[in-house]
Structure formats: C-alpha cells, structure tokens
Amino acid sequence: MSVETSRPSSRAERHRIGADEQVFLIPERRRPNGPVVTARLRRTAAGFGIAWLLALVPIVVDASPRWKAFGLGVLLPGGGFLYTSDVVFVVVTILLLALAGLAWFGSGMIIAPPIVWLGAAGLATLRTHTGLWTWAEWLVPVLLGVLLVGGLIGRVLSFRAARRRAVARNEYLGELAARPAPEPHREVAELDEEGLATQRFLLDRALQPLEEFEGFDWVEQFQTAAVRYQLNFCAYALALAQQGHAPSFRGYLSLAQRNLIEKMSDKRVWRFWRWENLWGNLDPNPDPIIKDDIMVSGYLGVMIGAYESNTGDGRFGEPGALTFRWSPRRAFEYDFGSIAAAVHDNMTAAALGMYPCEPNWVYSACNTFGMNTLLLHDRLRGTRYADDVLGRFAESMNEEFLTADGRVTAIRSSRLGLTIPSLTSTMADAGMALFLSPNLPAAARRTWTLVGKELVDVHDDGTVDLVLRGWDRLDVGNYRRSDVSPHAIIMAAAREWGDEDVYRAVQASADRKFEPVTTDGVRTYTKASTQANAMLALARFGRRGGFHDLVAVGPDDAIREGPVLAEAPYPDVLVARAVSDGAALDLVLRPGSARGRFPLVVANLRPHSRYAVSGATEASLVADESGRARLEVDLDDRRELRLAPQD
C-alpha cells in the first residue's frame, strides 16, 4: 500500500509510490538476513575462523609458553592472561574491550577493539614467568566452542520465533492492506497560546547571534547528544510550524531557520569528523560532507530543502553558500546542490544501499534523511537523484535492514555485517515510521502499525504504557535516564499517521512526567534536554501527513504566489496563523512580551495596487513598486487581520 496524495509533485515521487506499493506486508524470509549482510557476516566469520585456527596451532604443536599465551589471547579476550594466572588482567582486558566497543560504536573508532584484544594477547607473552595454569590450554578453546555453538543455536531459535511472529503480524497487517492510507490533512490551523509558547523555546535559541549557542546542551559531539542534532530538530520543528500554521509568514520564522542552517557550519559543531574519519577510515580529511558522515550531510540537506520548499528562498543553492572553515587556509564550500550530490554519490557507492554515519556504522534512520534530501532536491531543482537510488534503498530497507519479524534494524556494520540488537527499539521504530513517510510510505505505515499495535498500549482511562528497550530509557539529548525521547518521537509519528488518540495519550503522559513550565511566555519541559524539547515541539507542530508533505509535496500554488507577512517584531508579535488564498492574506496575531502598537511589513503584493485592511490601524494601503507595504497593529489580545485586493 502507499500513501496517495492529491498530486504527486515530481517523477521522483511517482517512482517512489510505485517502488513501495508491494512491501506493506512483512516479506517472507528464508534466512535471517539479506544477501549483502549475509555475505558480510560470512566474510567476518571466515576471518575470525582463520584467526582462531591459527591461534590453536601453538596449543596443538605444544609450542613455547609465550606462543601458547598469545594464541589463547587471540582465541578469547584475556585468554592469554588466564593461562599466565593473571586473573586481574583478565578482568581488566574485558573491561577495556567493553570500553573499546563503546568507542567503536560511539565514534567509529574501529581500531580500538583489535588494539585491546591483540594488545592483551601480546602482553600475556611477557607474563609467562608468573606461573602457568595449563588447564587454560583446553578451557579457553572449550569456552570459545560453547559460545559459538550457543550463539548459533540461539540464532536459529530466534529466527524461527521471528518467522512465527511475522506470520501473526501479517494477519492483522493484511486486514489493513486493502484499506487506503489516511489522507494528509492540509488545513492551515491556528497555533494556540501553548503552541506559541513552545515555538518561542525554539525561536529564542535560533535567533541569537550565529556564534552564540546559549540554551543548547554541550555534552559531546560524536553521538546523539551532539549540538548538530539539536540544530536539526529545532529547524524541522520550525519548518513544520511554518508549513502547518503560518505558510504565508516569513520574518523571524524564516530567519530562525536560516540561522540554524548556518550554525551547522560552525567548526565546533562539525570538527568531530576529523577524528572519526582519522581513526575510523584512516583518513585525515576533515571535510564533513564528501565521504560518509550522513549524519551531517543528510540532516543538513533536509534543513535546507524544507526551508527552501516553505519559503521559495534559494539562497542556500548558490555556489559556496555554506563554508565549513577548518583553518585560515583550508575551507570546504558547499551548497544545497553539492550536498545533495554528495549524498547521491555515497548512496550509489554503498554496497548496503545506505552509507555510514560513523565510519563503518550505518544507521537506517540517518539514511532516511539522505533519501529525503534527494527527494527535496529533485522536487525543487529538477534533478533525478532519488530516481537513481530509491530502488536500491527500498530493497535495502526491506531486506538488509528489516528483521524477519518486521522490525527495522537500527544499525549495521558496513564492514562486518554485525548489528547492535538493543538499538532496535520502540523509539527507533517510531522514528522510522515518521522519517520513512516521504520516501517509502508503505514501509513507514507498516512500521507505525506494529508500533501502535504492540509497543504502545493506550488504556481506557487515557493512560499509556510504552514497551521500552535499550536506549529507549535514555534522553538521547543528554544521556540522563529518562523515557522522554520515545515519548516525543511516538507523538510525532502518531501525528504523521493521524493517530490522534495515541498522540493525546502520550502527550498527557509527557506532561505528567517531564514537568512543562511556561516562563515569560516560553514553554519548556524542565526534565528534558534541548533536543528532547525540540522533538516534542516537532510532534506538536505535526499533522496527518505533515512530514510527508514537507518533503514530497510543498506548499500549494496559492500560498507560493500570494501575499506574505514579511516582517514582524519578535517577541512582541506572535504569528498564530498566516495563510494566503493567492490574493488575500489572513493573519491571527497575539501579543508576546508586551502589549502595544507594532509595525508590520507585507510583501508579494501586486505593485501599486490598493488593498483593503481589517484589524489594523489602517483601513487600506497601497503596495509600492516592489509589492511591499507597511502597516501597524494594536495588540492587547488575539487579533485577526485581513488584507484583500480592492482592484
């Protein structure tokens, strides 16, 4: 099944709908993984197998104690120290290997685990004088065999159970397959006072000078708490607010999005890539766009494309519009087109059909932003990037990144084929249900159906229980123990798929648990990070099909061609609604920090034409030669204002 829209906006969108229409049901799987992942896993198993066979040689031929210590250390981390009776060193090796694994996962430092593993084996050769536990010569290989056999048995049993779950899930998915997906809801609604207060949380951070980051959480820049994700989600939330509530307002709402885009080029935001690329790819190039690093290029591309789609402002498509300056003598100049081209080239070259965030680690969610960047660029700039890669992307999503029971695999090693099961979680699935909506709508709808059916339980009294797993229990914006992040992303996905009952229940739960307060007109969840607050705002400003339309459709012609509110002072004038029918402009304004008389500027009027005005101090106005005009409005409460042509 696919989401039908009233007007597919491009050939890329029509291709997208056709490519996805057959994959609503969970595909029947004869093996646990798709062909590329299976080949990667076999290659990894062969590599380990050869290493382990070689490591057994010193034991089989009864070589010197040093060679035995090294071989046992290669068989199992710390195995050599067990042979040399250094129990403390065994424990230290295991702890260091766990830390190395975290470094590999968190920053792409693929060299860390082998350094610890082989380093421990090498150091064990220097400890053979301490007294030997010769029984380790058989115990270590036996432990390895037990682990391997146990893992294989567990894998077989898990796969069989997953296939049974897939059959059961397809029964209720099949009931939905014949039903049309919910139509997008495109009414331009008025933001209430709470919504405006939520928007001010985002605006206050976005409208500060470009070099300032007050109100952002600086934890670390490698993983989910990084400032770049805070910038991303603030921008996406404002873009949805503009689309759904004020498509005919520019002013500070557009300026805020431009600032967030430009802040992405601040070296403090992207310099992390120098280190990830160095220790993950052995490449010293700090360029954050050209190779891998879709967590910068893909997310930034959606920021730019959503802004241009809403406003028609193509400034970020100009050559060199964004400069990533590494040093006084070295800089990387990019624009919307070159960013989209880099995403396209990386996707085309990726064996998995998706490419890495951190070196080696491919996240399915990040790659949805890459696809959405291409869809936006195709629609706005007439390219065919999405046409080129969507088929492989769909195949990858439904084979390489789909579990046998229909869950989306959150992460996969491009080099080894391995995954981290705990990251396949409720939050991850809900995010995919949202971010896949523009590019693979049937897969997105399937994912949301599974989330709503099995992972979110709304009771008759309106309370809700969420199935939590792994990183669901962390606020991903600051790593504190909290389930605010799954609350936020479930709310956003529920809105995208028109499930308002789930949205309201989870929102009520969030309000009870995370303590929202409104201070000086700004609403903040005090027990949530900046990123989580931005994600909660994203959910509030969403609507049925909202993210899909932001990427795949864009504003109606009447809105693009009609008058706009070009300027309004912030935070004195809060724009709750701004929409044009192509000729007239309708506004709903509320006072912000103070009551009084405030100036407004309207634009995109017919030059030298007269407009009737209601709700302002003027009864009429005449546009100048550029189609602009000024007026004033008295604000002490909610006020409606309308401009309509008189001739």
C-alpha positions in Angstrom: 0.0 0.0 0.0 1.1 3.6 -0.5 0.1 6.9 0.7 -1.9 8.6 -2.0 -1.5 12.3 -2.4 -3.7 14.6 -4.4 -0.8 15.5 -6.7 2.5 13.6 -6.9 4.8 16.6 -7.2 7.5 15.0 -9.4 8.6 12.0 -11.3 10.7 11.0 -8.3 7.6 10.9 -6.1 5.7 8.9 -8.7 8.6 6.5 -8.8 8.6 6.3 -5.0 5.0 5.4 -4.8 5.4 2.6 -7.4 8.6 1.2 -5.8 6.9 0.8 -2.4 3.4 -0.4 -3.1 4.2 -4.1 -2.7 6.0 -4.1 0.6 3.3 -3.3 3.2 3.3 -6.9 4.5 6.4 -8.3 6.1 8.3 -10.2 3.4 8.8 -13.9 4.0 12.3 -14.6 5.0 14.2 -17.9 4.3 17.3 -16.7 6.1 17.9 -14.2 8.9 19.5 -11.5 6.8 19.5 -10.1 3.3 22.1 -11.1 0.8 24.7 -8.3 1.4 24.6 -8.7 5.1 24.8 -12.4 4.8 27.9 -12.1 2.7 29.4 -9.6 5.2 28.7 -12.0 8.1 30.2 -14.9 6.2 33.3 -12.9 5.4 33.6 -11.9 9.1 33.1 -15.5 10.3 35.7 -16.7 7.8 38.2 -14.1 9.1 37.7 -15.0 12.7 37.7 -18.7 11.8 41.1 -18.4 10.2 42.5 -16.4 13.1 41.2 -18.9 15.6 42.6 -21.8 13.7 46.0 -20.2 13.6 45.7 -19.3 17.2 45.2 -23.0 18.0 48.4 -24.1 16.3 50.7 -23.3 19.3 48.4 -25.5 21.5 48.2 -28.4 19.1 52.0 -28.5 18.4 52.8 -27.8 22.1 54.8 -24.6 21.3 56.6 -22.5 23.9 54.5 -20.9 26.7 54.8 -17.5 25.1 53.2 -18.7 21.8 50.5 -20.5 23.8 49.8 -17.3 25.8 49.5 -15.4 22.6 47.3 -18.0 20.9 44.9 -18.3 23.8 44.7 -14.5 23.9 43.7 -14.4 20.3 41.0 -17.1 20.9 39.3 -15.2 23.7 40.0 -11.7 25.0 42.1 -12.2 28.1 42.6 -15.9 27.4 46.4 -15.5 27.5 46.2 -13.9 30.9 44.1 -16.8 32.2 46.9 -19.1 31.0 49.5 -16.9 32.9 47.3 -17.0 36.1 46.7 -13.2 35.9 43.0 -13.1 36.8 43.1 -9.3 37.4 44.5 -8.8 34.0 41.7 -10.9 32.5 39.1 -8.7 34.2 40.9 -5.5 33.0 41.1 -6.8 29.5 37.3 -7.5 29.4 36.6 -4.0 30.8 38.9 -2.3 28.4 37.4 -4.3 25.5 34.0 -3.1 26.6 35.2 0.5 26.6 36.8 0.0 23.2 33.5 -1.4 21.9 31.8 1.8 23.2 34.4 3.9 21.4 33.8 1.9 18.2 30.1 2.3 18.4 30.1 5.9 19.6 32.8 7.4 17.4 33.6 4.9 14.7 37.0 4.0 16.3 37.1 0.6 14.6 40.8 0.3 15.6 40.1 0.3 19.3 38.7 -3.3 19.8 41.6 -5.0 17.9 44.2 -2.9 19.6 42.8 -4.0 23.0 42.3 -7.7 22.0 45.6 -8.2 20.3 47.4 -6.0 22.7 46.3 -8.1 25.6 47.4 -11.2 23.8 50.8 -9.7 23.2 51.2 -8.5 26.8 50.3 -12.0 28.0 53.5 -13.3 26.3 55.5 -11.2 28.8 53.8 -12.8 31.8 54.7 -16.5 31.3 57.2 -16.3 34.2 54.4 -15.8 36.8 53.2 -19.3 37.0 51.0 -21.1 34.4 47.5 -22.5 34.6 48.0 -25.3 32.0 44.3 -26.2 32.2 43.6 -23.0 30.3 45.0 -24.7 27.2 41.8 -26.7 26.9 39.4 -24.5 28.8 39.8 -21.4 26.6 39.1 -23.4 23.3 36.2 -25.1 25.0 34.7 -21.8 26.2 35.0 -20.4 22.7 33.3 -23.5 21.3 30.5 -23.3 23.8 30.0 -19.6 23.0 30.0 -20.3 19.2 27.6 -23.3 19.5 25.3 -21.4 21.9 25.3 -18.4 19.6 24.4 -20.5 16.6 21.6 -22.3 18.4 20.2 -19.1 19.8 20.3 -17.6 16.3 18.4 -20.5 14.8 15.8 -20.5 17.6 15.5 -16.7 17.4 15.0 -16.8 13.6 12.2 -19.4 13.9 10.4 -17.4 16.6 10.7 -14.3 14.4 9.2 -16.0 11.4 6.3 -17.1 13.6 5.8 -13.5 14.8 5.9 -12.4 11.1 3.0 -14.7 10.2 1.0 -13.4 13.1 1.7 -9.8 12.3 0.9 -10.2 8.7 -2.6 -11.4 9.7 -3.5 -8.0 11.1 -1.4 -6.1 8.6 -3.3 -7.9 5.8 -6.6 -6.5 7.2 -5.1 -3.0 6.7 -3.6 -3.7 3.3 -6.8 -3.3 1.4 -7.7 0.0 3.2 -6.5 3.3 1.8 -3.9 5.1 4.0 -5.2 8.2 5.7 -5.2 11.3 3.5 -2.9 14.1 4.5 -4.6 16.9 6.5 -3.7 20.2 4.8 -5.8 22.8 6.7 -3.7 25.7 8.0 -4.6 25.7 11.7 -4.1 28.4 14.3 -1.5 27.9 16.9 -2.9 28.2 20.4 -1.1 30.1 23.2 0.7 26.9 24.4 1.8 26.2 20.8 3.2 29.7 20.5 5.0 29.4 23.8 6.5 26.1 22.6 7.6 27.8 19.4 9.3 30.5 21.4 11.6 27.9 23.0 12.9 27.2 19.5 13.0 30.8 18.4 14.9 32.0 21.4 17.7 29.6 20.6 17.7 30.1 16.8 17.5 33.9 16.7 20.6 34.6 18.9 23.8 35.7 17.0 25.3 32.9 14.9 28.4 32.5 17.1 26.3 32.0 20.2 24.7 28.8 21.4 23.0 29.7 24.7 20.4 27.2 25.6 22.0 24.3 23.7 23.4 21.3 25.6 27.1 20.8 25.1 27.7 17.2 26.2 29.8 15.6 23.4 29.8 15.9 19.6 30.1 12.3 18.5 26.7 10.7 19.3 23.1 11.7 19.8 23.6 14.5 22.3 25.6 16.4 19.8 24.6 20.0 19.1 24.1 19.3 15.4 21.0 17.2 16.3 19.6 20.0 18.4 20.0 22.3 15.5 18.4 19.8 13.2 15.3 19.2 15.2 14.8 22.8 16.1 14.8 23.5 12.3 12.5 20.7 11.5 10.0 21.7 14.1 10.0 25.3 12.9 9.6 24.1 9.3 6.5 22.1 10.3 5.2 25.0 12.3 5.6 27.2 9.2 4.0 24.7 6.9 1.0 23.9 9.1 0.3 27.2 10.8 2.0 30.1 9.0 3.0 29.2 5.4 2.5 32.9 4.5 4.8 34.3 7.2 8.5 34.9 6.6 10.1 37.3 9.0 11.7 35.9 12.2 10.3 32.4 11.5 12.3 32.1 8.3 15.3 33.9 9.8 15.4 31.4 12.7 15.6 28.5 10.2 18.4 30.3 8.2 20.4 30.8 11.4 20.0 27.1 12.4 21.3 26.1 8.9 24.3 28.5 9.2 25.1 27.3 12.7 25.7 23.9 11.2 28.9 25.3 9.6 30.3 26.4 13.0 33.5 24.4 13.4 32.6 23.5 17.0 29.6 21.6 15.5 31.4 19.5 12.8 35.1 19.2 13.8 34.4 15.9 15.4 34.5 14.4 11.9 38.3 14.9 11.7 38.8 12.4 14.5 36.1 9.9 13.4 37.5 9.9 9.8 41.0 9.5 11.1 40.6 6.6 13.5 37.7 5.0 11.6 38.7 5.4 8.0 42.5 6.2 8.5 41.8 9.3 6.5 42.9 12.7 7.9 40.5 14.7 5.7 38.1 16.8 8.0 35.6 17.6 5.2 32.3 16.6 6.9 30.3 16.2 3.6 32.2 14.5 0.9 32.6 10.9 2.3 30.4 9.1 4.8 29.1 11.2 7.7 25.4 11.2 6.5 24.5 12.4 10.0 25.8 15.8 8.8 25.1 15.9 5.1 21.7 14.1 5.1 20.3 16.0 8.1 21.6 19.4 6.8 20.1 18.7 3.4 16.7 18.3 4.8 17.1 21.5 6.8 17.9 23.4 3.6 15.3 21.7 1.4 12.5 22.2 3.9 13.4 25.9 4.3 13.5 26.4 0.5 10.3 24.5 0.0 8.4 26.6 2.5 9.8 29.9 1.5 10.9 29.7 -2.1 14.2 31.2 -0.9 17.0 29.5 -2.8 20.0 31.3 -1.2 21.5 28.0 0.1 21.5 26.7 -3.5 24.0 29.4 -4.5 27.6 28.1 -5.0 29.5 28.2 -1.8 26.5 29.2 0.3 27.9 27.4 3.3 31.6 27.4 4.2 33.0 24.8 6.6 36.2 26.5 7.6 38.8 24.2 9.1 41.7 26.7 9.3 42.6 30.1 7.9 44.0 28.4 4.8 41.6 25.5 4.5 37.8 25.5 4.0 35.2 23.4 2.4 32.5 25.2 0.4 29.1 23.6 -0.1 25.6 24.4 -1.1 22.3 22.5 -1.4 23.3 21.1 -4.8 26.7 19.9 -3.8 25.4 18.4 -0.6 22.7 16.5 -2.4 25.3 15.3 -5.0 27.5 14.0 -2.2 24.6 12.2 -0.6 23.7 10.7 -4.0 27.3 9.6 -4.7 27.7 8.0 -1.3 24.4 6.1 -1.6 25.3 5.0 -5.1 28.6 3.6 -4.0 27.3 1.9 -0.8 27.1 -1.9 -1.1 24.3 -1.9 1.5 22.3 0.8 -0.4 22.9 3.0 2.7 26.1 4.6 3.9 27.7 5.3 7.3 27.3 7.9 9.9 30.3 7.0 12.0 32.9 5.1 9.9 31.6 1.6 9.4 28.3 2.1 11.3 25.2 2.5 9.0 22.1 3.8 10.7 18.8 3.3 8.8 17.3 6.4 10.3 20.1 8.6 9.2 19.8 7.3 5.6 16.1 8.3 5.5 17.3 11.8 5.8 19.7 11.2 3.0 16.8 10.0 0.8 14.6 12.9 1.9 17.4 15.3 1.0 17.4 13.8 -2.5 13.6 14.0 -2.8 13.6 17.6 -1.8 16.4 18.5 -4.2 14.7 16.6 -7.1 11.4 18.4 -6.5 12.9 21.9 -6.0 15.8 21.7 -8.5 14.7 19.2 -11.2 17.4 16.6 -10.6 16.8 12.8 -10.6 18.9 11.7 -7.7 16.1 9.9 -5.9 15.2 8.0 -9.1 18.8 6.7 -9.2 19.0 5.3 -5.7 15.4 4.7 -4.5 15.1 1.2 -5.8 18.3 0.0 -4.0 17.3 2.0 -0.9 13.9 0.2 -0.8 15.5 -3.1 -1.4 18.0 -2.5 1.4 15.3 -1.3 3.8 13.1 -4.3 3.2 15.9 -6.9 3.1 19.2 -5.8 4.8 17.6 -3.6 7.5 14.4 -5.5 8.2 14.3 -8.2 10.8 12.5 -11.4 10.0 9.5 -10.3 12.2 9.2 -6.9 10.5 11.2 -4.6 12.9 13.6 -2.1 11.4 17.2 -2.8 12.2 18.6 0.5 13.6 22.3 -0.1 13.0 24.5 -2.3 10.9 28.3 -2.6 10.5 29.1 -2.0 6.8 32.3 -3.9 7.1 31.4 -6.8 9.4 27.6 -7.1 8.9 27.1 -7.0 12.7 24.3 -5.2 14.4 23.6 -4.0 18.0 20.2 -5.5 18.9 19.4 -3.2 21.8 19.3 -0.2 19.4 16.3 -1.8 17.5 13.8 -0.2 19.9 10.4 1.4 20.2 11.9 4.9 19.7 13.9 3.7 16.6 10.8 2.1 15.0 8.6 5.2 15.7 11.3 7.4 14.2 11.3 5.3 11.1 7.5 5.4 10.8 7.9 9.2 10.6 11.1 9.7 8.6 10.3 7.0 6.0 6.9 8.5 5.3 8.0 10.7 2.3 10.2 8.1 0.6 8.8 4.6 1.5 5.3 5.3 2.8 4.1 1.6 2.8 7.1 0.6 4.9 6.6 3.6 7.2 2.9 2.7 7.6 3.7 -0.9 8.3 6.2 0.2 11.0 3.8 2.5 12.6 1.1 -0.2 12.7 3.5 -2.5 14.5 4.4 0.2 17.0 0.8 1.2 17.7 -0.4 -2.4 17.9 2.4 -4.0 20.1 4.6 -1.3 21.6 2.2 1.4 22.7 -0.8 0.5 24.9 -3.4 3.2 25.5 -5.8 2.3 28.3 -9.5 3.2 28.5 -8.7 5.9 31.1 -6.3 7.6 28.7 -3.1 6.5 30.4 -0.4 4.8 28.3 2.2 2.1 28.7 5.3 2.0 26.4 7.4 -1.0 25.7 10.9 0.2 26.4 14.2 -1.4 25.3 17.9 -0.3 25.3 18.3 3.4 24.5 14.5 4.0 25.0 15.4 4.6 28.6 17.8 7.5 27.9 17.1 11.1 27.0 19.2 11.0 23.8 20.0 14.7 24.2 21.9 14.4 27.4 22.1 10.7 28.3 20.2 11.0 31.5 17.9 8.2 32.5 14.5 9.1 31.1 12.0 7.9 28.5 11.2 11.4 27.2 12.8 10.7 23.8 10.4 7.7 22.9 7.5 9.8 24.2 8.4 12.6 21.8 9.1 10.5 18.7 6.0 8.3 19.3 3.9 11.5 19.5 5.4 12.8 16.2 4.8 9.5 14.4 1.3 9.3 15.7 0.5 12.7 14.3 2.1 11.8 11.0 -0.2 8.8 10.7 -3.4 10.5 12.0 -3.5 8.6 15.3 -4.6 11.4 17.5 -5.7 9.1 20.3 -2.2 7.9 20.7 -0.8 11.4 20.4 -3.0 12.8 23.1 -2.4 9.9 25.5 1.4 10.1 25.1 1.4 13.9 25.3 -0.6 13.7 28.6 2.0 11.2 29.9 4.8 13.5 28.9 3.1 16.5 30.6 2.8 14.4 33.8 6.4 13.1 33.8 8.6 15.8 32.4 7.2 18.9 34.1 6.5 21.6 31.4 6.6 25.2 32.7 5.9 28.5 31.0 8.2 31.4 32.0 7.9 34.8 30.3 5.9 33.2 27.5 8.4 30.4 26.8 7.3 26.8 27.4 10.0 24.3 28.4 9.9 20.7 29.6 12.2 21.1 32.6 13.0 17.4 32.8 14.1 17.1 29.2 17.1 18.1 27.1 17.1 20.8 24.5 16.9 18.1 21.8 14.0 16.3 23.5 12.2 19.7 23.8 12.7 20.2 20.1 11.4 16.7 19.3 8.3 17.4 21.5 7.8 20.6 19.5 8.2 18.6 16.3 5.3 16.4 17.4 3.1 19.4 18.4 3.5 21.1 15.1 3.0 17.9 13.1 -0.3 16.8 11.4 -1.5 13.9 9.4 0.9 13.5 6.5 2.8 16.7 7.6 6.4 15.4 7.3 5.5 13.6 4.1 4.1 16.8 2.6 7.1 18.9 3.9 9.4 16.7 1.8 7.4 15.4 -1.1 4.7 18.0 -1.8 5.4 21.5 -0.6 3.0 24.4 -0.3 0.1 25.0 -2.6 0.5 27.3 -5.6 -1.9 29.9 -3.9 0.4 30.1 -0.9 3.5 30.4 -3.0 2.0 33.1 -5.2 0.0 35.1 -2.6 0.9 37.9 -0.2 3.1 37.2 2.8 3.7 38.8 6.1 7.4 39.7 5.5 8.3 41.3 8.8 7.0 41.4 12.4 8.9 42.3 15.6 9.9 39.3 17.8 8.9 38.7 20.6 6.3 41.5 20.5 4.2 40.0 17.7 3.5 36.3 17.7 2.1 34.9 14.5 -0.5 32.2 15.3 -1.7 31.8 11.7 -0.7 33.3 8.3 -2.2 32.0 5.1 -3.0 33.3 1.7 -5.5 32.1 -0.9 -3.4 33.6 -3.7 -4.9 37.1 -3.5 -5.8 37.9 0.1 -3.8 37.4 3.3 -5.3 36.2 6.6 -3.4 36.6 9.9 -4.0 35.8 13.5 -1.7 37.6 15.8 -1.1 37.6 19.6 1.0 39.9 21.8 4.3 38.4 23.0 6.4 40.2 25.6 4.3 43.4 25.7 1.1 45.0 24.6 1.1 47.9 22.3 1.2 49.2 18.7 3.6 47.4 16.4 4.7 47.7 12.8 4.3 45.0 10.2 5.5 44.7 6.6 3.6 42.7 4.0 5.2 41.6 0.7 4.4 39.8 -2.6 1.5 42.2 -3.2 0.6 43.4 -6.7 2.7 46.6 -7.2 0.8 49.9 -6.9 -2.4 48.0 -6.1 -4.7 49.0 -3.3 -5.7 46.5 -0.5 -8.5 46.7 2.0 -7.3 46.1 5.5 -9.3 44.9 8.6 -7.8 44.5 12.0 -5.0 47.1 11.7 -4.8 50.8 12.3 -5.2 51.4 8.6 -8.3 50.7 6.6 -6.4 50.4 3.3 -2.9 50.5 1.9 -1.2 50.7 -1.5 1.7 48.5 -2.4 4.9 50.1 -3.6 6.7 49.3 -6.8 8.3 46.2 -5.2 5.0 44.9 -3.9 5.6 45.8 -0.3 3.6 47.9 2.2 3.8 48.8 5.8 1.0 48.9 8.4 0.5 49.0 12.2 -1.5 46.8 14.5 -2.6 47.3 18.1 -2.1 44.1 20.1 -3.5 43.5 23.5 -5.0 40.1 22.9 -5.8 37.8 20.0 -6.3 39.8 16.8 -7.4 38.8 13.3 -6.1 40.8 10.4 -7.0 40.5 6.7 -5.7 42.2 3.5 -7.7 41.8 0.3 -7.2 43.4 -3.1 -9.7 46.2 -3.9 -9.0 46.4 -7.6 
